[in-house]
Amino acid sequence: MVGSPSALAAEDIVVLSLPLWAWQGLVSITVVAVLVWLARPALRGRAPSSLRWWALGNIVANAVITLSGATVRVTGSGLGCSEWPRCTPDSFVPVNTEHSALQAAIEFGNRTLALPVLAVGVIVLLATLRTRPRRGDLTAMAATIVVGVAGQAAVGGVTVWSGLHPITVTAHFLLSMLVLAVAVALYVRCREPRGTLRPTVTPAVGTLTLALLATGFLVLVAGTVVTGNGPHGGDPGAPRWGVDMVLISRTHSLLAWLAVLLTLALMVPLVRGRGPRQVRVQVWLVLAALLGQGAIGYTQYFLGVPEGLVVAHVLGAILTWVAVVRLYLATTERVAVSRSPVPAAEETAVPARTRDR
């Protein structure tokens, strides 16, 4: 049974005799327990390929919580919990908030989602520590992700304390994108053998790819400024950037078109010169993602930025950023350094107990 829509406390949303916030907490704890149970082979070193799947899960988890944060913003739920780490001055759960029950539940749900995301990060870190020979690069990236996810909680707290100031909201989103980039790098590198990095493309293509990566990040920065200057600031009373909306929107659009041009410039030498297949596939994926993002962006602009399209645009931004980072990583690869007749494939990161068999 669901309570009245006019309720001002999240506890008034009741499901099977329990307030919604209790279900949210229970689901979060249950998901963590299930993740730990599923991670037993990886944590015990019994599944050589499990690290790859957990690294992929790291990408998915960080993408999901980023999308959840966007939902908080477009629904005006950013101050559904007005305090941090508490939800209200008197409670850690959304009881007697100054927002609607639904808004409080959305914000509280986003907070409880952080626990499973952190759990996935910790599992990946422990799994990398179990690999033999130990990969310092993988361990460093896994540790960075854990620190980044934990840091996101701190940035989220500052964001709430600031009343959703656009500077802190922007930092919150961009930190998510950086953590996501490291998660993609971990996934790519854990599938490669232990060894040294070598380029897979010419210096010119490598430079263009680096320029595309930088431009892609600038597109994200401009996009957060556009959102922080528009109607979806996370709360009706949240401060805005106060910059000219037409100017920042055009800047965002021009940067996106620059990314498209850089992608097309990359395609010329890769297609004509028959570059590595992985790089050619990734550049096509980047182009498709950019064009799709452009279609969503222009549509939401002309329709007055409806909430659903804003969330879709954030999802598109996540997918585009992942594609750009993946393309950049494809311009180099780790190659095993043979120091003995042992085949290079055996140098791939393998959990300790598996190698001892």
N, C-alpha and C positions, 0 to 999 in steps of 0.2 A: 504494500500500500504506500502510495506516495503522498506526501503532505501537500498543503495548499501552495500554489505558485507564489502567493504574496508573502510567504514566510520570510523572516529575516534571519533565521538561524539554520545552519546546515543540518542541525540535529532534527529539524522538522521534516526532512526527507527521510522517510523510514522505509526500509525494505526488509520484509520478513522479521519484523519486530526489532530490528537493529537500525541505528542511524547510519546514513550513507557513509559518514567518515569512518565508522567502525569497519564497514565492509572494505573500504579503501585500504585501511591499515592491514586488515587480515589478508587481502589479496596480495599486497606488497610483500608481507612476510612469507606467505605461502610460495610466491614466485621465487623468492630468494632460496627457500628450502629446496624447491624442485631443482633450481639451478645447481645448487651444491651437490645434490644427489646425482644429477646428470654429469657433473664434472668429475666424478670419482675416477674414471679411467685416465683422464688427463692429469689429475692431481697425483695419481699413483704411478704415472709414467707407463701406462699399459697400452696407449693408443697413439701411434706415431702421427696419424693424420688429424687427431682431435684438435690440436692447437690451431690448425687452419680454420676449422669450423668455429671454434671459440673466437678467433680473431675476426671472422666474418660477423659473428654475433655481436662483437664489440661495435662494429660499424652500424649494425641495425639498431642496437640499443641507444647509441648516441644520436642517431638520426631520429628515432622515435621521440626521445625527450626534447629534442629541438623543435619538432613539430608540435609536441604538447605545449611547449612554451609559446609558440605562435598562436595556438588556440586560446591560451590564457589571455594573450594580448588582444586578439580581435573580439573576444567576448566581454572585454572590459573587466576581467576578473583579476587583474594584477594585484589589487589590494583586497581581494577576497579574504586573505589572511593579512591583516594590517601590521603584524609584527613578525620578527624573526629572531631566534629560532622558534619562538612561540607563534601561534596563529593569531591570538588576541592577547591583550595585556594579561589576561587571567587564565589562559588555557592554551595547551599545545594543539588542540583540535578546534575546528571551526564551530564554536558555540557562541551564540549571541554576537555575531559579527554585524557590521554596519552595511553589509552588502546582502544581496539576495542569496537564498539558499543554494541556488545553482551556481552562482559565481564563486561562492565560498568553496563549494565542492570541487569546482574545476581547478582552482588554485591549490587546494589541499591535495587533490589527486596528482597534480604536477609535482608537488613536493614528495609525495610517497613514491612516485615513479623513480626518483633519484636513487632509492635504495637498491632495486634490482640492477640499475645501470652500473652503480658502483660495484655490486657483487660480480657482474660480468667482468669488469675491469680487473678486479682482484684475482679472479679465477685465471684470467689470461696471464697476469703477472706471475702467479705461482706456477702455471704451466710452463712458462718460458724458463723459470728457474730450474725446472726439472729436465730440461733438454740437455743432452750430451752429444757432442761437446757444447758447452754453454755458449750461447750467442749473446755477446755483450750488446750488440745493436738492438736485438729483440727485447732484451731485458730493459734497456734504457727507454725504448718506446713504450713498452707496457707500463713501466713506472710513471712515465710522463702522462699517460692516459689516466691512471689512478689519481695522480696529483691534480690533473686538470678537472676531472669530475668532482673531486672534493673541493677544488677551488671554485667551481661553478656554484656550489652551495654558498660559499662565502660571498661571491659576487652577487648572488641572488639576495642575500641578506642586505647588502649595501643598497641594492636596487629598491628593496622595500623601504628601508630606512630613509632613502632619498625621496620617497613619494613617487617612484618611477621616473626619475629624471632621465631624459633621453640619453645622456652620456653613459649612465650605468646600464640602461637597457641595451644600448648599442654594444657596450663591452661584454655584456652577458651573451648576446647572440654571436659576436665574433669569436669569443673564447670557445663557444660550442663548435664553430667551424674549424678552429685550429685543432681542437681535440679530435674532431672527425677526420681531419687530414692525417694526423698521426696514426689514427686507427686504420686508415686505408693503407698507409705506408707499412704498418706492422703486418697487415694481411698479405700484402704483396711480397715483402721480404721474407716472411716465414715460409713461403713456398719455394724459396731459392736456397741453394746450398750455402754453407759457410765459405766465405772467400772474400775476394776483393771486388769492388765495383768497377765496371768498365762501361763505356758509352756504347749504345746500340745504334746511334744516329750520328750524323755529321755535326760539327760544331755549330753550323748555321741553324740547323733544325733544333739543336739543343737550346740555343739562345732564343729562338722564337717561342719555344715551349715555355721557357722561363718567363718570357714577357707575357705569355698568355696566362700563366699562373698568377703573376702579379696583377694583371688586369682583372682577372676573375675575382681576386680578393677585393680590389677596389670597387667592383660592381656590387659586392656584398656590403661594403661600407656605405656606398651611396644609397643602396636599397634600404638599409636600416635608418638612414637619415630621412628618406622619403616617408617611411612608415612612422617614424617618430615625429614627423611634422604634420601628419594627417590625422584622420579621425580615429585611428586604431592605436592609441598610445598606451593601452593597457588599463586605463581608467579615465572616465570623463573629466576628472579633475587633475589629471597628470599634466605636468608642464610639457611644452613642445619646444622644438628647436627655434622656431620663430623666423626661419629663413624663407625666402621666396619659393613657393611651392613649384611654380613653373620652372624656375631656374634649376632647382635640385632634381626635379623629375627629368628635365632634359639632360642634365649631367649624367644621371643614372642611365638613361637611354643611350647616350653617346658612348659611354663606357661599354655597354652591352654590345653595341654595334662594332666597337673596336675589337672586342673579343671575337666576334664573328669574323671580322676581316683577318685577324691573326690566325684563326683556325683555317680559313681558306688559303692563306699564305703558306701554312704548314702542309696543306694537302698537295700543293703543286710538287715540291720535291719528293714527298713521300710516295705519291702515286706514280710520277714519272720515273723516279729512281728506284721504284720497287723497294721501299723501305721495309723494315721488319714488319711482319704481319700483325703482331700485337700492337705496334704503334699505329699502323694504318686503321685497324679496327677501332682503337681508342679515339682517334681523331674524328672518325665518322660519328661515334657516339657523342662526342663533345658537340659537334655541329648540330646533331639532332636535338640534344638537350637545350642548346642555346636557342634554336628556332622555336622549340616548344615553349620555352620560357618567355620568349618574345611575344608569342601568340597570347599566352595567359596575361602577360603584363599589359599589353595594349587593350585587351578585352576588359580587364578590371579597371583600367584607367577611364575608358569611355563609358563604363557602366556605373562609375562612381564608387569604385573599390568596395564591392560587397564582401561580407565576411568570408563566405565560402571560397571565393576566388583568391582572397588574400592568403588563406591557408594553403590553397593549391599552389600559389606562387612561391610560398616558403618551401613547400615540398619540392617544387621544381628547382629552387635555388640549391637545396641540399643535393639533389641528384646531379645537377650541373657541376657543382663544386667537387663532388666525388669523381665525376668523369674527368674533370680538368686535372685533379691531383693524380688520378690513375694514369692519365696520359703523360704527365711529367715524370712519374716514376718509371714508365715504360722506356724512357730514353736512356736509362741505365739498368744494369742487371748485375747481380752477384755471380761470380764464377769461381768454382772451387779451385784452389791452388793445390796441385798434386805434389805431395812430398813423398809418396810411396806408390807402389803398384796398385794400391787399393783404388777401385773405381771412384770417380768424383761423386757419383750419386749417393755413396755411402756416407758422405760428409754432410748430408742434409740433416737439419736439426731433428734428432730422434730422442725421445724420452729415455732416461738412463736405464730403466729396467728392461726396456725393449732391446737396447743395444747389448745388454748383458746376457741375453738369451742365447 
